[in-house]
Amino acid sequence: MTEFLSKSFYDTYLACRERDWGEALAAASGADVEQALRRVHLSFSDFLALLSPAAEAHLESMAQKARALTLRYFGRTIQLYAPIYVSDYCENSCLYCSFSSRNRRKRKKLSLEEIDREAAFIAGTGLQHILLLTGESKKESPVGYLRDCVNVLRRHFSSVAIEVYPLSEEDYAGLVAEGVDGLTLYQETYDESLYRVLHPAGPKRNFRYRLEAPERGAAARMRQVNIGALLGLADWRREILMVGLHARYLQDRFPEVEIGASVPRLRPFAGAFQGSCEVGDRNIVQAILALRLFLPRLGIALSTREDSCFRDSLIPLGITRMSAGSCTSVGGYTVPDEAEDAFAQFEIADSRSIPEMMARLREKGYDPVLKDWIFGL
């Protein structure tokens, strides 16, 4: 992939932005797909073929190879994690999110005591990987508040990751020093023109600053960095092409960092926006298979945006991490009596508890991993 390696992924993005990916995808043939399946090391052209319409007739062959690669690199294990939302204040007006500043709803921010209560509840399930989330507001959730949150969570969990607004490398490094070992940050869409339409106001309008944030996190020595696009906003094939290209770039530039990707689909939220690009179940399957074949060492996460039956069917195809027992509202784990005053970032589709998720994984012959990392060791 050296032809795409550059000083910043934004430079890579600019080099690729003007290409007619739709024409290239349409031109890929069944023979191109078969050739890609025979290769040990795939080129970007092979990845493109696996995402093309022609590859839809080869999903079973792709699935067989994806299963073998996943077993080779990850075994029969699935790491489980849970999100914890500590604030829903947001300065952005994203058209597709309940937390948008346009939504005139009562906002909430947890105190450190409330965070400790939420954390204790989640840790009581045995789970040891937590993902800290906030709305994107530096005023209400400054770095100092994030640091305090991490210090509370470190009492309960061996691994603390963050999904917050983009930070500077210095701020990421400061959080790493406090115990953060993972970063999740979705670009939402890699179509820069559409991105500006979807983010009409707020600091999130800075496409490049967000795009380069995973690099800053990796440079700050995050152990794990997870990227993705919100599928349904733009053509899913082009989005996954860019996700794969972005992930390969990060793997090449930061070989010591575990790079992961997610394939989240739009879900119902507090707003009227609807994505203009339909993404069906077979599309999600093809996206996961293509990513696994192109990047065998890529971690692939699957959230509770998908329903239980579909999530179960995707496990053997390349999934390595899954959320479980999720709640996407602030304080939602321990204050259900206040649910009418809270609002979720999006509606979840798989409401199974962590014990139920663990039991299902074991039924399918997989080992649920609750802990595989200890900060400081």
Helices and strands as residue ranges (DSSP letters): H 9-17, H 21-27, H 30-38, H 44-51, G 53-58, H 59-74, E 77-87, H 112-123, E 129-134, H 143-153, E 159-163, H 169-178, E 180-184, H 192-198, G 203-205, H 207-211, H 213-219, E 224-228, H 236-253, E 258-262, H 281-294, E 299-302, H 308-314, G 315-317, E 321-323, G 336-341, H 354-363, E 367-369
